[in-house]
Amino acid sequence: MLYKISRKKLLSVLQDFPSTLTAMKGVAESRQRRLQHYMNPRKYELLPQDEVDIEDSKTELFGADAEKVVSKKEEESSRIRSKIRQSRVAGMKRGAILTGRHTTMQKTGRS
């Protein structure tokens, strides 16, 4: 689940939690240094402590192959959409039968 909070409110709340404020600032600064290095590695050296994002490394997808993750998500989405379509079609057929609006199809022999 994702939550949203404005910068102003977050900074206000973090005043009551100085260690969390310090940690969040450290993560943000590390990410900025990593981005600078990515954009211009000759100018910005990547420090050892910035090689791995300490927050991202806590997630279940950290280190996962992005191609595999995207492929798996696409397969899952496709499977869900297929089930939804099947459910809708079954519901429409059921509704048509219950209301007496169904028709039978006959082969005509035409292609």
C-alpha positions as CSV (number, residue, x, y, z in Angstrom):
1,M,0.0,0.0,0.0
2,L,1.3,3.5,-0.8
3,Y,0.6,6.6,1.1
4,K,1.1,10.2,0.1
5,I,2.2,13.1,2.3
6,S,3.3,16.6,1.3
7,R,6.9,17.6,1.8
8,K,5.8,20.4,4.2
9,K,3.8,17.9,6.4
10,L,6.6,15.3,6.3
11,L,9.3,17.7,7.4
12,S,7.0,18.9,10.2
13,V,6.4,15.4,11.4
14,L,10.1,14.4,11.1
15,Q,11.0,17.2,13.6
16,D,9.6,14.9,16.3
17,F,11.7,12.0,15.0
18,P,15.3,13.3,14.5
19,S,16.9,9.9,13.9
20,T,14.3,9.1,11.1
21,L,15.0,12.6,9.6
22,T,18.7,11.9,9.6
23,A,18.3,8.5,8.0
24,M,15.9,9.8,5.3
25,K,18.3,12.7,4.5
26,G,21.2,10.2,4.2
27,V,19.2,8.0,1.8
28,A,18.3,11.0,-0.3
29,E,21.8,12.3,-0.4
30,S,23.2,8.9,-1.4
31,R,20.7,8.6,-4.2
32,Q,21.7,12.0,-5.5
33,R,25.4,11.0,-5.5
34,R,24.5,7.8,-7.2
35,L,22.6,9.7,-9.9
36,Q,25.4,12.2,-10.4
37,H,27.8,9.3,-10.8
38,Y,25.4,7.6,-13.3
39,M,25.1,10.9,-15.3
40,N,28.8,11.7,-15.3
41,P,31.0,9.0,-13.9
42,R,34.3,10.8,-14.8
43,K,33.3,13.8,-12.7
44,Y,31.5,12.1,-9.8
45,E,33.1,9.2,-8.1
46,L,30.8,6.5,-6.6
47,L,31.6,6.1,-2.9
48,P,31.5,2.5,-1.5
49,Q,28.6,3.4,0.8
50,D,26.6,4.6,-2.2
51,E,26.9,1.5,-4.3
52,V,23.8,-0.2,-2.8
53,D,20.7,1.8,-1.9
54,I,20.1,0.8,1.8
55,E,16.3,1.3,1.5
56,D,15.8,-0.4,-1.9
57,S,17.9,-3.4,-0.6
58,K,15.1,-4.0,1.9
59,T,12.5,-4.7,-0.7
60,E,11.6,-8.1,-2.1
61,L,12.5,-7.1,-5.7
62,F,16.0,-5.8,-4.9
63,G,18.5,-7.4,-7.1
64,A,15.8,-9.0,-9.3
65,D,16.3,-9.0,-13.0
66,A,14.0,-6.2,-14.2
67,E,13.2,-8.0,-17.5
68,K,12.0,-11.1,-15.5
69,V,10.0,-8.9,-13.1
70,V,8.2,-7.1,-16.0
71,S,7.6,-10.3,-17.9
72,K,6.1,-12.0,-14.8
73,K,3.9,-9.0,-14.2
74,E,2.7,-8.9,-17.8
75,E,1.9,-12.7,-17.7
76,E,0.0,-12.2,-14.4
77,S,-1.9,-9.2,-15.8
78,S,-2.8,-11.1,-19.0
79,R,-4.0,-14.1,-16.9
80,I,-6.2,-11.8,-14.8
81,R,-7.6,-10.0,-17.9
82,S,-8.4,-13.4,-19.5
83,K,-10.3,-14.6,-16.3
84,I,-12.2,-11.3,-16.3
85,R,-13.2,-11.7,-19.9
86,Q,-14.2,-15.3,-19.4
87,S,-16.3,-14.3,-16.4
88,R,-18.0,-11.5,-18.3
89,V,-18.8,-13.8,-21.2
90,A,-20.2,-16.4,-18.9
91,G,-22.3,-13.8,-17.1
92,M,-23.7,-12.4,-20.4
93,K,-24.6,-16.0,-21.6
94,R,-26.2,-16.7,-18.2
95,G,-28.2,-13.4,-18.4
96,A,-29.3,-14.1,-21.9
97,I,-30.5,-17.6,-21.0
98,L,-32.3,-16.3,-17.9
99,T,-34.1,-13.5,-19.8
100,G,-35.0,-15.7,-22.8
101,R,-33.0,-13.6,-25.2
102,H,-30.6,-16.3,-26.3
103,T,-30.4,-17.6,-29.8
104,T,-29.1,-20.8,-31.2
105,M,-26.5,-20.7,-33.9
106,Q,-26.6,-23.1,-36.8
107,K,-23.9,-24.0,-39.2
108,T,-24.5,-22.5,-42.6
109,G,-21.7,-24.3,-44.4
110,R,-20.4,-20.9,-45.6
111,S,-16.8,-19.8,-44.8
